[in-house]
Amino acid sequence: MRQDESSPPTSIWAAIFSGRMLVSFLMGFACGLPLLLTISVLQAWMKDEGIDLTVIGLMALVGLPYTVKFIWAPILDRFTPPFLGRRRGWLLIAQLALMLAIAGLGMSSPQKAPWLLAFAAFLVTFFSATQDIVVDAYRREDLRDEELGLGSSLYVNGYRIGMLLASGGGLIMADHMSFRMVYLIMAVCLLPGVVTTLLAPEPEVPEGTPQTLMEAVYKPLVDYFTRPGAIIMLAFILMYKIGDTMASTMSTPFYLDIGFTKTQIGTVVKLFGFWATIFGGLIGGIAMLRIGINRALWVFGVLQALSTAGFAVLAYFGASVTLLAGVIAFENLSSGMGTAAFVAFMASITNKRFTATQYAVLSGFMGAPRVFASAATGFMATHMGWIAFFVFCALIALPGMLLLYKFAPWRQATSGVTPSSLEV
């Protein structure tokens, strides 16, 4: 599946259909599949079983491993299993354990043993988060710098398709078979990820990798925080997509509040919007081959802010299906492009000696707005009104955009950002 390192693809089509890109896509699919099995699918199962809503809400706590995965990421940087290498060895372990955990979750009973169900769900999120750690590290180490943009976009698209199969497909199947069977089928659906792990090449281990567990814990942090502007870089990671995230948190209540039906939301926002996001991610990846990660962050960041302001336009004119389709197409296309560029940027600034740990820390910061900034969006929308709320979400993107002057200058070469390029 590997091309010669010294001969980059000669065309965009050669780049898209290279073995590296196929691996990125399939690994993204394997990472996206488990996510909603412990959220929407599990919630539907528990609701069907008559479980109290309070208990269903508390089950969200099983997702904690996704937030704190940086805690055990150093172990994956430091130790190498006795088979397949440092990345593929850990990946195979995580995937096989994840398949067993998903099957075990399906064999549990929400009514008879809710705590056993919660433990099985926790194991699913733990091994899923572990798979995420290794795949993120693998992608950074396997792809050349100029391939990170396209590879990241294909990873994100594969991730979304895996989520769609688990949530949409899982819920549809649950109308025709037991949830136990649904979970067993989903466990089997991880087999393409296992096959990809077995057939994919193992990235080269760079010089200077940690020799002790203590080094694996502190060296990645020392390497990052001794860079000039490291703290401001974290602020940029927090702020680049914060407006987009805050707006999407309140999107469904907004649609319902201004008069759209659930059928219209499901058809236009969920189905049409999903494919618009997939298409946007692909466009973003191809564009980054041409203009590089830095310029993509500028262009896609502006488009994200404008698309968020589109919701304010929709709030002003009201429940027009045609306008909704236009706003959703623009927002999901720009969001798909922005996410692809942002993921590629974070990968590009990690040091390959400690990829797993550094990327786990950075991605944790990337996900923080989903928890903290989004928590206040209901209060803000209630007191500001929809138009002012979405205008605010568009404007709050400006501080993150201004930081691009420091971390992703437009004039820089189009090959993207590397750790050394952060020095000032």
Sequence and secondary structure as in RCSB ss.txt:
>XXXX:A:sequence
MRQDESSPPTSIWAAIFSGRMLVSFLMGFACGLPLLLTISVLQAWMKDEGIDLTVIGLMALVGLPYTVKFIWAPI
LDRFTPPFLGRRRGWLLIAQLALMLAIAGLGMSSPQKAPWLLAFAAFLVTFFSATQDIVVDAYRREDLRDEELGL
GSSLYVNGYRIGMLLASGGGLIMADHMSFRMVYLIMAVCLLPGVVTTLLAPEPEVPEGTPQTLMEAVYKPLVDYF
TRPGAIIMLAFILMYKIGDTMASTMSTPFYLDIGFTKTQIGTVVKLFGFWATIFGGLIGGIAMLRIGINRALWVF
GVLQALSTAGFAVLAYFGASVTLLAGVIAFENLSSGMGTAAFVAFMASITNKRFTATQYAVLSGFMGAPRVFASA
ATGFMATHMGWIAFFVFCALIALPGMLLLYKFAPWRQATSGVTPSSLEV
>XXXX:A:secstr
    TTS  SSHHHHHTSHHHHHHHHHHHHHHTTGGGGTHHHHHHHHHTT  HHHHHHGGGGGHHHHSGGGTHHH
HHH   SSS HHHHHHHHHHHHHHHHHHHHHHS TTT HHHHHHHHHHHHHHHHHHHHHHHHHHHHHS GGGHHH
HHHHHHHHHHHHHHIIIIIHHHHHTTS HHHHHHHHHHTTHHHHHHHHHS      TT  SSHHHHHHHHHHHHH
TSTTHHHHHHHHHHTTHHHHHHHHTHHHHHHHTT  HHHIIIIIIIIHHHHHHHHHHHHHHHHHHHHHHHHHHHH
HHHHHHHHHHHHHHHHH S HHHHHHHHHHHHHHHHHHHHHHHHHHHHTS GGGHHHHHHHHHHHHHHHHHTTGG
GHHHHHHHH HHHHHHHHHHTTHHHHHTHHHHS TTS TT   GGGG  
